[in-house]
Amino acid sequence: MKRPRFICYRDFTIYLCFLSVKLISKYRIMKKTRNHAFVSNANEQIRLFDNPVLEALTRTHVMIPITLFLLYAAGCLYYTVEYTTISTRATIGMFILGWIFFTFIEYWIHKGIFHMAPTTKRKEDLAYKFHGIHHDYPKDKQRLAMPPIMSITVSTLILCIFYFFLNNYAFSFVAGFVVGYASYLSVHYCIHIYRPPSNFLKYLWINHSIHHYQDQDAAFGVSSPFWDYVFGTVPKTKKQSNVNVGG
């Protein structure tokens, strides 16, 4: 069976990234001074971009990127089975490694980029637009997930990067990675919109509630607290926050 040309996806992703940078640099991002004491628990939104197209691209229903990630993962696994000679055991192993690696990236980006030290005004403004707005408006349903165009772009960019290092093993690895991302989006959305369940999963609700309303320098893991234990950022208290995240 003839192998599809992977180079097409790589070139398309590079073009999308270039186009995104050009669009963002062309239009002014609206200024917003963060009031650290303000937290809105209503399903309300603020405008980020003057340009209506860019503004629309910052919003999405959470099921759209989740569905795209799952379809993307299915496509990667199909490619592995149909166009490579990688064994089933190796495919499953790389899938699991990809999922685990995602939990590390989730933690690292949340801690190192979204909560970067505001040593300059530019860093503070960037951190706010990436993540600070979510802390001010945690129940804004349309900004709890990455918009579709960015979901596809990021997924393909990740695939290109790992293909360079892992060759055909990258497809099952990235499948696990994006399924991990879909799981993160599901957990994060449920935590902010629904009340905590009466089982062991309640821990995730309490953990994220502490991060939002008590200690923003702890509990960076959302879908899993594993890396908080590894890097010593487990919250000092496990008491229920005064303000519930969900429901």
C-alpha positions as CSV (number, residue, x, y, z in Angstrom):
1,M,0.0,0.0,0.0
2,K,1.4,3.4,-1.0
3,R,2.5,5.5,1.9
4,P,0.9,9.1,2.2
5,R,3.2,12.0,1.8
6,F,3.9,13.1,5.4
7,I,5.7,16.2,4.0
8,C,2.3,17.7,3.0
9,Y,1.1,17.9,6.6
10,R,4.4,19.4,7.8
11,D,4.4,22.1,5.1
12,F,0.7,22.9,5.9
13,T,1.4,23.2,9.6
14,I,4.4,25.5,9.0
15,Y,2.1,27.7,6.8
16,L,-0.6,27.8,9.5
17,C,1.9,28.8,12.2
18,F,3.3,31.5,9.9
19,L,-0.2,32.8,9.1
20,S,-1.1,32.9,12.8
21,V,1.9,34.9,13.7
22,K,1.2,37.4,10.9
23,L,-2.5,37.8,11.9
24,I,-1.7,38.4,15.6
25,S,1.1,40.9,14.8
26,K,-1.3,42.7,12.4
27,Y,-4.1,43.4,14.8
28,R,-3.8,45.0,18.2
29,I,-4.5,42.9,21.2
30,M,-6.9,44.8,23.6
31,K,-5.3,46.0,26.8
32,K,-6.5,44.6,30.1
33,T,-5.1,45.4,33.5
34,R,-5.5,42.5,35.8
35,N,-7.1,43.0,39.2
36,H,-5.7,40.2,41.2
37,A,-8.5,40.5,43.8
38,F,-11.2,39.9,41.2
39,V,-12.7,36.6,40.4
40,S,-15.9,36.2,38.5
41,N,-17.9,33.0,39.1
42,A,-20.5,33.9,36.4
43,N,-20.4,32.5,32.9
44,E,-19.2,35.9,31.5
45,Q,-16.6,36.9,29.0
46,I,-14.3,39.9,28.2
47,R,-13.0,40.8,24.8
48,L,-9.4,40.0,24.0
49,F,-9.0,41.3,20.3
50,D,-10.3,44.3,18.5
51,N,-10.5,42.2,15.3
52,P,-13.8,40.2,15.3
53,V,-12.2,37.2,13.4
54,L,-9.4,36.9,15.9
55,E,-11.8,37.3,18.8
56,A,-14.0,34.5,17.4
57,L,-11.0,32.2,17.1
58,T,-10.4,32.5,20.9
59,R,-13.7,30.9,21.7
60,T,-14.9,27.3,21.2
61,H,-17.1,24.7,22.7
62,V,-15.0,22.2,24.6
63,M,-16.3,19.2,22.6
64,I,-14.9,20.5,19.3
65,P,-11.2,20.2,20.2
66,I,-11.9,17.0,22.2
67,T,-13.5,15.4,19.1
68,L,-10.7,16.7,16.9
69,F,-8.0,15.3,19.2
70,L,-9.7,11.9,19.4
71,L,-10.1,11.7,15.6
72,Y,-6.4,12.8,15.2
73,A,-5.3,10.1,17.5
74,A,-7.4,7.5,15.6
75,G,-5.8,8.6,12.4
76,C,-2.3,8.3,13.9
77,L,-3.0,4.8,15.1
78,Y,-4.5,3.8,11.8
79,Y,-1.4,5.0,10.0
80,T,0.7,3.0,12.4
81,V,-1.2,-0.2,11.8
82,E,-1.6,0.2,8.0
83,Y,1.6,1.8,6.9
84,T,4.3,0.7,9.4
85,T,5.7,-2.6,10.6
86,I,5.6,-1.6,14.3
87,S,4.3,-4.4,16.6
88,T,1.1,-4.1,18.6
89,R,3.1,-4.2,21.8
90,A,5.3,-1.3,20.8
91,T,2.3,0.7,19.5
92,I,0.6,0.3,22.9
93,G,3.8,1.1,24.7
94,M,4.4,4.3,22.7
95,F,0.8,5.3,23.2
96,I,1.1,5.1,27.0
97,L,4.4,6.9,26.9
98,G,2.8,9.7,24.9
99,W,0.0,10.1,27.4
100,I,2.4,10.2,30.3
101,F,4.6,12.7,28.5
102,F,1.5,14.9,28.0
103,T,0.9,15.1,31.7
104,F,4.5,16.4,32.1
105,I,4.0,19.0,29.4
106,E,0.7,20.0,30.9
107,Y,2.4,20.6,34.3
108,W,5.5,22.4,32.8
109,I,3.5,24.8,30.6
110,H,1.0,25.6,33.4
111,K,3.8,26.3,35.9
112,G,6.6,27.6,33.7
113,I,4.7,29.7,31.1
114,F,1.2,30.4,32.3
115,H,2.4,31.3,35.8
116,M,5.8,32.8,34.8
117,A,7.2,35.4,37.1
118,P,6.0,38.8,35.9
119,T,9.5,40.3,35.8
120,T,8.6,42.7,33.0
121,K,5.3,44.3,31.9
122,R,5.4,42.3,28.7
123,K,5.7,39.0,30.5
124,E,2.8,40.0,32.8
125,D,0.7,41.0,29.9
126,L,1.5,37.8,28.0
127,A,0.8,35.6,31.0
128,Y,-2.5,37.3,31.5
129,K,-3.7,36.8,27.9
130,F,-2.6,33.2,27.9
131,H,-3.9,32.2,31.3
132,G,-4.6,35.0,33.7
133,I,-7.9,35.7,32.1
134,H,-8.9,32.2,32.9
135,H,-8.2,32.8,36.6
136,D,-10.3,36.0,36.5
137,Y,-13.2,34.3,34.5
138,P,-12.9,30.6,35.4
139,K,-16.4,29.8,34.3
140,D,-16.2,31.2,30.8
141,K,-17.2,28.0,29.0
142,Q,-16.0,29.2,25.6
143,R,-12.4,29.7,26.8
144,L,-11.8,26.4,28.7
145,A,-10.3,24.8,25.6
146,M,-7.9,25.5,22.7
147,P,-9.8,26.8,19.6
148,P,-10.1,24.2,16.7
149,I,-7.6,25.8,14.3
150,M,-5.0,25.9,17.0
151,S,-5.8,22.3,18.1
152,I,-5.1,21.0,14.6
153,T,-2.0,23.2,14.1
154,V,-0.5,22.3,17.5
155,S,-1.2,18.6,17.0
156,T,0.4,18.5,13.6
157,L,3.4,20.5,14.8
158,I,3.9,18.1,17.7
159,L,3.7,15.2,15.2
160,C,6.4,16.8,13.0
161,I,8.7,17.4,15.9
162,F,8.4,13.8,17.2
163,Y,8.6,12.3,13.8
164,F,12.0,13.8,13.5
165,F,13.2,12.0,16.6
166,L,11.0,8.8,16.6
167,N,10.3,8.3,12.9
168,N,7.2,6.0,12.5
169,Y,7.0,5.5,16.3
170,A,5.9,9.1,16.5
171,F,2.4,8.3,15.3
172,S,1.4,6.1,18.2
173,F,3.3,8.4,20.6
174,V,1.4,11.4,19.4
175,A,-1.8,9.5,19.5
176,G,-1.3,9.0,23.2
177,F,-0.2,12.6,23.6
178,V,-3.4,14.1,22.1
179,V,-5.6,11.6,23.9
180,G,-4.0,12.9,27.1
181,Y,-4.8,16.4,25.9
182,A,-8.4,15.4,25.3
183,S,-8.6,13.9,28.8
184,Y,-7.2,17.1,30.3
185,L,-9.8,19.2,28.5
186,S,-12.6,16.9,29.7
187,V,-11.4,17.0,33.3
188,H,-10.7,20.8,33.3
189,Y,-14.1,21.5,31.8
190,C,-16.0,19.3,34.3
191,I,-14.1,20.7,37.2
192,H,-15.2,24.3,36.3
193,I,-18.7,23.6,35.2
194,Y,-20.0,20.7,37.4
195,R,-20.0,20.0,41.1
196,P,-17.5,17.5,42.4
197,P,-18.5,13.8,42.4
198,S,-18.7,11.7,45.6
199,N,-15.8,9.5,44.7
200,F,-12.0,9.5,44.4
201,L,-12.2,12.0,41.5
202,K,-13.3,14.7,44.0
203,Y,-9.6,15.1,44.7
204,L,-9.1,16.7,41.3
205,W,-11.8,19.2,42.0
206,I,-10.4,20.2,45.4
207,N,-6.8,20.3,44.0
208,H,-7.8,22.7,41.2
209,S,-10.0,24.7,43.5
210,I,-7.0,25.4,45.8
211,H,-4.9,26.4,42.8
212,H,-7.6,28.9,41.7
213,Y,-8.8,30.4,45.0
214,Q,-6.1,29.8,47.6
215,D,-2.6,29.2,46.2
216,Q,-1.7,29.9,42.6
217,D,1.9,28.7,43.2
218,A,0.7,25.1,43.9
219,A,-1.4,22.3,42.2
220,F,-0.3,22.9,38.6
221,G,-1.4,19.4,37.5
222,V,-5.0,19.3,36.4
223,S,-5.6,15.9,34.9
224,S,-3.1,14.3,37.3
225,P,-1.3,15.5,40.5
226,F,1.7,13.2,39.8
227,W,4.2,15.9,38.8
228,D,3.2,18.1,41.7
229,Y,4.5,15.4,43.9
230,V,7.7,15.0,41.8
231,F,8.5,18.7,41.9
232,G,7.2,19.6,45.3
233,T,4.2,21.8,44.4
234,V,1.5,19.8,46.2
235,P,-0.8,22.2,48.1
236,K,0.1,22.6,51.8
237,T,-3.6,22.1,52.6
238,K,-6.2,19.8,51.2
239,K,-9.2,21.6,52.7
240,Q,-12.1,22.4,50.5
241,S,-11.8,25.9,49.1
242,N,-14.4,28.5,50.2
243,V,-15.4,29.0,46.6
244,N,-16.3,25.8,44.7
245,V,-14.9,25.4,41.2
246,G,-17.7,23.4,39.8
247,G,-21.5,23.8,39.8
